[in-house]
Amino acid sequence: MYSVSLNPKPLQLNELWATVPGVSQTLSDRVRERLRAEAVKKKLSQREIADLLRWSQSRVAKLLTGRVEMGVDDLAGLCFALDLRLTEVVRDHGLEFLAEMTPTELRILERLRQIPQPVIDAVMTLLDVNKNTALQTRRAAPPKKGR
């Protein structure tokens, strides 16, 4: 009989998080990357951001490159200057597909990745899930790029 994990972070144990692009970076790295990308998109220089915040250009550069640890007040200031919501900047874009999954659904996904392929096939048949659209297990080969 299979047991269900009650771990609140099942994806980390099964290393699913490591297969999603961008997840290997730290949250701080991703936040700085997002802030720099937004500055480029809005065509704002570090000098212009600094002027908006009455900071030095050096301070902005050090925060955006990670030479200085970014505090919450620093992050809030940069978000203000770039016209971003703080929650949007820290949101994990690499795991957006998981954002609306409930903890129960995450546990089901974790469990599905652990069971043998014949059992997965039986579950897919019971659920009437087309094999072409079914979840790929870690044992399945990645889909080939076609025309």
C-alpha positions as a printed NumPy array, in Angstrom:
array([[  0.   ,   0.   ,   0.   ],
       [  1.223,   3.486,  -0.806],
       [  1.403,   6.152,   1.862],
       [  0.815,   9.836,   1.281],
       [  3.453,  12.283,   2.444],
       [  2.306,  15.003,   4.797],
       [  5.386,  17.068,   4.044],
       [  4.342,  20.704,   3.435],
       [  7.014,  21.089,   0.727],
       [  6.79 ,  17.828,  -1.218],
       [  8.261,  19.228,  -4.425],
       [ 11.555,  20.067,  -2.785],
       [ 12.029,  16.528,  -1.516],
       [ 11.379,  15.085,  -4.956],
       [ 13.548,  17.702,  -6.627],
       [ 10.762,  18.858,  -8.952],
       [ 11.7  ,  22.403,  -8.015],
       [ 15.177,  21.816,  -9.479],
       [ 13.734,  20.922, -12.889],
       [ 11.958,  24.252, -13.311],
       [ 14.007,  26.938, -15.117],
       [ 15.326,  29.669, -12.87 ],
       [ 14.63 ,  27.873,  -9.606],
       [ 18.272,  27.113,  -8.897],
       [ 18.862,  30.82 ,  -8.298],
       [ 18.202,  32.292,  -4.887],
       [ 15.15 ,  34.471,  -4.413],
       [ 17.456,  37.474,  -3.933],
       [ 19.119,  36.767,  -7.291],
       [ 15.76 ,  36.475,  -9.043],
       [ 14.501,  39.703,  -7.451],
       [ 17.605,  41.621,  -8.527],
       [ 17.338,  40.135, -12.018],
       [ 13.679,  41.165, -12.234],
       [ 14.455,  44.714, -11.054],
       [ 17.289,  45.097, -13.572],
       [ 15.099,  43.741, -16.389],
       [ 12.311,  46.152, -15.489],
       [ 14.744,  49.086, -15.449],
       [ 15.925,  48.12 , -18.949],
       [ 12.344,  47.662, -20.152],
       [ 11.388,  51.113, -18.853],
       [ 14.644,  52.603, -20.136],
       [ 15.629,  53.887, -16.703],
       [ 19.289,  54.247, -15.85 ],
       [ 20.678,  53.646, -12.386],
       [ 21.223,  57.41 , -12.156],
       [ 17.547,  58.096, -12.924],
       [ 16.41 ,  55.516, -10.366],
       [ 18.758,  57.014,  -7.787],
       [ 17.465,  60.518,  -8.49 ],
       [ 13.853,  59.374,  -8.018],
       [ 14.756,  57.893,  -4.642],
       [ 17.29 ,  60.57 ,  -3.622],
       [ 19.909,  57.842,  -3.335],
       [ 23.367,  57.682,  -4.837],
       [ 23.843,  55.906,  -8.158],
       [ 26.472,  53.8  ,  -6.393],
       [ 23.915,  52.56 ,  -3.857],
       [ 21.489,  51.549,  -6.631],
       [ 24.276,  49.757,  -8.509],
       [ 25.416,  47.861,  -5.397],
       [ 21.853,  46.781,  -4.571],
       [ 21.078,  45.65 ,  -8.124],
       [ 24.308,  43.683,  -8.475],
       [ 24.16 ,  42.074,  -5.05 ],
       [ 27.354,  43.628,  -3.717],
       [ 25.2  ,  44.967,  -0.879],
       [ 22.411,  42.979,   0.755],
       [ 19.004,  44.368,  -0.191],
       [ 16.715,  45.085,   2.744],
       [ 12.947,  45.343,   2.626],
       [ 13.096,  49.159,   2.623],
       [ 15.565,  49.077,  -0.28 ],
       [ 13.312,  46.702,  -2.197],
       [ 10.253,  48.865,  -1.529],
       [ 12.116,  51.933,  -2.786],
       [ 13.276,  50.23 ,  -5.971],
       [  9.761,  48.919,  -6.591],
       [  8.406,  52.445,  -6.187],
       [ 10.968,  53.857,  -8.622],
       [ 10.207,  51.148, -11.182],
       [  6.431,  51.356, -10.651],
       [  6.183,  47.719,  -9.549],
       [  4.276,  46.026,  -6.774],
       [  6.562,  44.404,  -4.24 ],
       [  4.574,  41.165,  -4.384],
       [  5.023,  40.991,  -8.167],
       [  8.793,  41.299,  -7.843],
       [  9.213,  38.547,  -5.261],
       [  6.711,  36.163,  -6.891],
       [  8.457,  33.053,  -8.159],
       [  7.918,  33.164, -11.924],
       [  9.579,  29.797, -12.421],
       [  6.833,  28.046, -10.483],
       [  3.816,  29.892, -11.827],
       [  2.251,  26.623, -12.933],
       [  2.142,  25.574,  -9.268],
       [  0.734,  28.851,  -7.979],
       [ -2.874,  27.753,  -8.112],
       [ -2.345,  24.176,  -6.937],
       [ -3.658,  23.276,  -3.51 ],
       [ -1.465,  21.426,  -1.019],
       [ -3.53 ,  18.297,  -1.723],
       [ -2.893,  18.606,  -5.466],
       [  0.826,  19.043,  -4.803],
       [  0.836,  15.877,  -2.686],
       [ -0.978,  14.007,  -5.456],
       [  1.65 ,  15.171,  -7.935],
       [  4.403,  14.1  ,  -5.554],
       [  2.82 ,  10.684,  -5.127],
       [  2.267,  10.243,  -8.846],
       [  5.985,  10.766,  -9.409],
       [  6.784,   7.945,  -6.953],
       [  4.519,   5.14 ,  -8.154],
       [  5.47 ,   2.574, -10.821],
       [  4.585,   3.293, -14.453],
       [  1.944,   0.512, -14.731],
       [  0.065,   2.063, -11.79 ],
       [  0.328,   5.504, -13.409],
       [ -1.074,   4.066, -16.626],
       [ -3.984,   2.507, -14.712],
       [ -4.724,   5.785, -12.912],
       [ -4.632,   7.672, -16.21 ],
       [ -7.051,   5.152, -17.704],
       [ -9.417,   5.494, -14.733],
       [ -9.272,   9.274, -14.978],
       [ -9.772,   9.102, -18.738],
       [ -6.637,  11.155, -19.357],
       [ -5.224,  11.046, -22.88 ],
       [ -1.65 ,   9.735, -22.8  ],
       [ -0.531,  12.531, -25.13 ],
       [ -1.55 ,  15.132, -22.56 ],
       [ -0.722,  13.167, -19.414],
       [  1.911,  14.313, -16.967],
       [  5.367,  13.11 , -17.895],
       [  7.012,  11.124, -15.149],
       [ 10.69 ,  11.369, -14.414],
       [ 11.121,   7.956, -16.07 ],
       [  9.614,   9.1  , -19.36 ],
       [ 11.82 ,  10.45 , -22.123],
       [ 11.437,  14.172, -22.877],
       [  9.216,  14.925, -25.877],
       [ 11.079,  15.322, -29.164],
       [ 10.862,  18.635, -30.955],
       [  8.913,  18.137, -34.14 ],
       [  7.93 ,  20.256, -37.076]])
